[in-house]
Amino acid sequence: MLILLAAIFVLHIIAIILLLVATIDNAWWVTDTISTDIWGRWVLSNGLWNLTVLPEGSHYPTDYLQAVQASSVLACIFSIIGIFVFVAQLFTLTKGNRFTISGVFQFLACLCIMIAASIYTDRFHLDEENGNYGHSFILAWIAFGLTFISSVTYFVLRKKTG
């Protein structure tokens, strides 16, 4: 059981790292000369990357962008709270109730990052032919999968240890 708890802890830490990188790093949409994240746009000019403001208008609707930003940040917060709750629950709660709250926080993180990546997929870069989704966007979807697996594991462990 100790090895299983350690594996779950490592999975949770990996999910947190992926969520943070996906939220902070500047590669949700990339071209040869532009790298865009949910906070700004980096433009390559004269061999140097310069941070610019995200364009406004139909390519970047402000309300959807703020929803992506908020959901990404909330996913990070919920997952970080979940790891602290996981550690606290190991020592405080009885066996049948141990992992429920951690599972709920991981599931909330899962929903938030799914919402952020889904909105970004549906509302941004629809008519742009040059460019691809970057590694941060892909990491957001991988983090979605890991947080979902982690939340399901917490709920299964709750039943198993009861």
Protein Blocks (a to p, Z undefined) as FASTA:
>chain_A
ZZmmmmmmmmmmmmmmmmmmmmmmccfbccfkbccdfkbccddeehiacdddddedjklg
fklmmmmmmmmmmmmmmmmmmmmmmmmmmmmmcfklmmmmmmmmmmmmmmmmmmmmmmmm
mmgoklpmgdcddfklmmmmmmmmmmmmmmmmmmmmmmmmZZ
